[in-house]
Amino acid sequence: MKLNFIQKVTNWGNFPVVEKEMKSEDSFKRIKDFVLSHNEVIARGNGRCYGDASLGESIFSTKKLNKFISFDRLNGIIECESGVLLSDVLEIAVPQGLFLYVTPGTKFVSVGGAIASDVHGKNHHAEGCFSEYVIEFRLMTENGDIITCSREENTDKFWATIGGMGLTGIILTAKFKLKNIESAYIRQESIKAENLDEIFRLFDESESWTYTVAWIDCLQKGKNIGRSILMRGEHAFQHELPQNLKKTPLRLKKKMEPTIPFYFPGFVLNALTVRIFNWLYYKKQSQKEVKNFIDYETFFYPLDAIHEWNRIYGKNGFIQYQMVIPKERGKEGMKKILETIANSGNGSFLAVLKLFGKNNQEAYNSFPFEGYTLALDFKVNSSLKKLVEQLDNIVQEFGGRIYLTKDSMSKSSLTNYLKNIQNPKFVSLQHKRIINNNHS
């Protein structure tokens, strides 16, 4: 019977691809039956994480847990099942003048996945991680029991599950807070930086802004290393908006959303094409500084506008490598990382630099700590493993760590920071890989 559910499964990077059992249910009783009838289970949301984090011998997909339970508009509190996507939340919340406190770079992640990864956004230095705004969630444990976890009830499970990568159980429902907004637009400033010195100075000067992020050209060397564009933003008040946006400030116009129809041939992405893309991206902003108003989707989710964009990397897939380096050593560490990438020829045209603030110490499994984080996409090829090893060594040298939600091949000393997770029932391939690396 189980064999009927064996299928090829992969996450957004299309690497690795595995053949495993995967099933989805919307009945808590049937979910319990699934958990009790398997030795190993891992939950999977919308598959938008990278690597092997939500892959396992037996995978429970939460896609059918897609219902809203309640919406308290007055207090900005929403309760839903764990398979609801952040895009679903935004669809009902934004027209009501509400927005997510914290959102990652895609809106197509599940609420359960957002908790399990304790996702961060462009505002960590100002507003922390997703967990800061989680009120409670219901968790199915290894024996099929359903418990409510919050800061007051089952506190140990609450904090172990946040950032715990699904290893404590299956999140079934969640209740969390939203923030008030007056418009669906962001007041944005884009500032070009010639090198690392300038972009780090701009981050320092922008700490009072709620949202800051920089695109960085990872193939520059010498005096231009770290050439980048900083984008900083605030939710626009209605009175600030241009006249043409004031009439319907909480509604966006429908836009064309193209789809990449096939996997690109492997030769399309190479050091030359990435270098050309980076040059064009930097040059398209002709002025040193640009101030404008853009809709929240363009600001937070630029890649979501292109469906199946992961196919650009070809059938072999890609990895996203994201690390954080302590703030006091951020510039030195990032310079060494960028030099290593430029020398390797494995360029990334999606290189994003952000500043993390101090993290909530209770969320001990959460990835961020005070410092600078860099996320890079690399096409899978024969030289990538060597580059990852080099980057791992640099991150270790500077006292950093790797984001488990993105990891698929890093060394265990940089990824094995999970604490208070001792349950052998809920296990991912990533977790097994880390354990095996520790024992080898």
Protein Blocks (a to p, Z undefined) as FASTA:
>chain_A
ZZmmgccdddfkopacddddddddfbfklmmmmmmmpfbdcddfehpaghjllgcfbdcd
fklmmccfbdcfknopacddfklcfklmmmmmmmnopacfbdcfbfkbcfklmmmnopad
fklmmnopfklmpfbdcdddfkopacdddfknoklmmmmmnonlopnbccfbdcdddddd
fbfcdcddddddfblklmmmmmmmmmmpmbdcddddfkbghjlgoiacddddddddfklp
cfklmmmmmbccdddddddfbdcdfklpcfklmmmmmmmmmmmpmbfbdcddddfklmmm
mmlmpghklmmnojnopadddddddfklmmmmmmmmmmmmmmnopacfbdcddddddddf
klmmbmbdcdddddddddddfklmmmmmmmmmmmmmnopacdfklgckbcfklmmmcghi
abfkbccfklmmmmmmmmZZ
